[in-house]
Structure formats: structure tokens, C-alpha cells
Amino acid sequence: MNYTKALEYTHSLSRYGWILGLGRLKILLENLNNPQKHLKFIHVAGTNGKGTTSAFCANILTESGFKTGLYISPAVLCFTERFQIDGKFISENEYARIASKVAIITEKLSKEKIIITEFEFITAVAFCYFKENNCDYICLETGLGGQYDATNIIDPENAHINIITSISLDHISILGDTIEKITEEKAAIIKSGGKVVNYPVQKPEATAVIAQRCAECNAVLHTPSLSTLEILSSTIYGTKFMYADCEFTIKLAGEHQVYNAITAYTAMKLLNISDKMIVSGLAKTTFPARFEVFEDTLKLDRLGNCAVQGRRPPLYEDTAREDNEAMCSFRGGLIIVDCAHNFDAMQLLAKNLRNYNISPEVLILGMLEDKNYIQAAACIVPLCKNVILTNVPSERMIPPLKLAGYIEHSNVLIVPDNKEAINIARDTALKSNNENPVVLITGSLYLAGNMRRFL
């Protein structure tokens, strides 16, 4: 198959949905000579922050000289983003070649009534890719839950570190309707005799379940200490902080990203990675659609801030306050893209907006119907002057008209087409009296990924 055909085949397996159990994937991998048994994993589960934490770890390991694979789910930029080695995406030709090999076995198993789902297929491709390239470590993000997630097929001896990031209510129809039940599913990645790192501000009921799982598995639990953490400065472009007597700078905004960073730090210290390499790896990490800032050149042109062709205008000046909180003084328009998709993530986004003194002129919002969208929307809508509801490129989306029934706001517009929504939002911002308007796009990672194509 060429890449187009390989992608079509991959996505065709979505018709099987999500099926409990790892037995089918085990058979598939046995037919592929078990590539996962030749790899070392940092296995990451959680509700929010697992992609970012995985990326932090991967960059630190690459910086330390290890050939490092990164497997994330889902992608934002493009499908091949899901499979990375030292920051480079798998090539389309490589994906097509390996997918063709895995598809032959998948079809053979299908005739034997053994069904392989889309995520199982993709995970098998990832293991083959990383094995062929002799990766030293793989930062492996779970797709959904943990216990029955395809990534949990790895053996205890191959799971060098397990990381549990922030846990909240999500996928409750599948994982359970309490924090305890959801944590049980996610903590199931913890293996016998393993090393486990827990998010430093985890909910107490989640931490209790994780600790119990560690005790049952004779695993050692490590939790970053906040006693040595000091945030030095914070802007929309990143954060500088002190931790364990070291100074760090990350390019991701928000206090929660600092917590993700020190979670990664704790995991990497278990591998005896030096502080110098951790500092460098964290500093080089970027991740799309995590409070990602785009400069709106249309607005900047009107304000005369782009007179020099190709020159990036200084949009912000940090103004230090006595309480060390950094505020931003705007000189032009912005578009911020954030993949907050559940209640906890939307609370963090709202906190960022307040901390950086941002009142969005326009909010573009689209969400999935299997999320707690009523609570999530209520976090962010009151902070914005205008609201545009749009489609999410997913069959699981909540229709904008239905979502509108739960939105309490005086200025709500329904614009199903994503590109048209951006154009209307930018035009609204341009015509506003605000010299520094902000358009905020959020609600779903699928929406964020699609919107980035137009920015």
C-alpha cells in the first residue's frame, strides 16, 4: 500500500470501535515476533497532561543521547505525529511499509474471526517501527484508560517507569463514574516491582488508589515534592521556575505545565539522568494546542506593528508585580489554541486566562458529546465577550445547536464550518474597540488540530 491506502485501511478499522481485552493484540504481536519485548518503556497514563509529560520525558532522553521513541494519541498536526523518534515524525513511506506488513496479518486474523481494532493496529505499527530503529527508550502514552488499553500489552520487565498524570472524570461511560474507578483503570499500567511516579497535585482519592495498586504490585511510588518548587516568572510564552536547587525554563504556559515538568523530572532522575540534561530537554519541549499562541497579523497590520516585513513584533512586555505574578501588556491581536476538552482541563485554561489578564473578544468552542461539556463550557464562556459554536471533526461531536441550549451568554453565534468560524471571529475582533483582541479556540483536541490548519 502507498501512504493514502495505508491510512484508509487504518481508519477503516475504526468500524470495530473499542473492544475490551488484550488477547487479540497479543496474537497479532506474536505473529510480528513480539517487537515490544525488545524495547524499554516509560509508560504514561492519566486524564490530562499525559501527552505533554511524555513529550517532556522524550526530549530529555534524546538530549541525553538516547535514541528515543514517542508514541502519542491522538495527533494534532498530522497522523504521522503519533510516531516519533528523537522528535522526527515517521515518514509516510515508512508508515505505509510497516502498515502493509501488519495489515497482511490483520486480514489473516480477521478470517479466523479475530478482530483487530484501529488503535490496536496503530500500536502494533508503532512497536514494529521502534524495534526496527533500535530505540533505547519509548515514551508510551496510553490511548484510553490503562487496564485494557493496547499499550498495556507490554511486559513488566519492559516497563522501566510508570507515570500517572492528573486524573479527573472523563470517559465515564467506559472507565467509571468516580475518580476511584477511573484511577483503578489507569493505575492498572503499574507493573510488579515497578517504579511509579505520581502527579504532585493528584486528587487524594486518586492517590489512595495508586498507592494501593503499588502496594499490591510491590512497586515503589515516587511523588514530586512541592516544597522546593518556586515559580519565578510566568507569561503566555512559558514559565521559569526553581526546583530541587535547579532553575528551569519551559515553553508551555500555566502552573499545571510546571507540575507536568517536575513529574517528568522525577521520572528521569530514576534513570539517573543529570540535571543538566533535564534542564536542556525541558527547555526544548514544545507541544501543539497547549495554550498555543498565534499572532493575528491582520490586527497587527491595522495597528502598524508589522511595518518591517518578516519581523516578529514584540507583543508582550512582562510587568513584574510585588507578588511575582507576571502580567502581559498587549500590543496586537492574538489567537490562542488550547485542547482543553473536559471540566478539569477547562478549569486550568480559565485559570491561565485570569492569571495572564486575558479577556477573549471571541471564543470559538466545539466539544464532544461524551465529555462533561455542560460543566466545561460553563468554566470558560463567562470569560469571553462573544461566543461562536462550531463543528468538531469527529462523529462524537455535540451538534453546535444542541450545545447552544446549555450556553448562558448574550452573544452566541452558530457557525458549523471551522474556517468560516475563524474568519468571523477575526473580523469581530478586528472591529472591536479592543486594541489588543484575543480569539480563543478550545473544546476538543480534534477541533484544535483542524483549526491550526487555517492559522
Helices and strands as residue ranges (DSSP letters): H 3-12, G 13-16, H 23-31, G 35-38, E 41-45, H 50-63, E 68-71, G 79-82, E 83-85, E 88-89, H 92-111, H 118-132, E 137-141, G 150-153, G 156-158, E 159-164, H 172-175, H 179-187, E 195-198, H 204-217, E 220-222, G 226-228, E 230-235, E 238-243, E 246-250, H 255-269, H 275-283, E 292-295, H 297-303, E 318-320, E 326-328, E 334-337, H 343-355, E 362-365, H 373-380, G 381-383, E 386-389, H 400-404, E 412-414, H 418-431, E 438-442, H 445-452
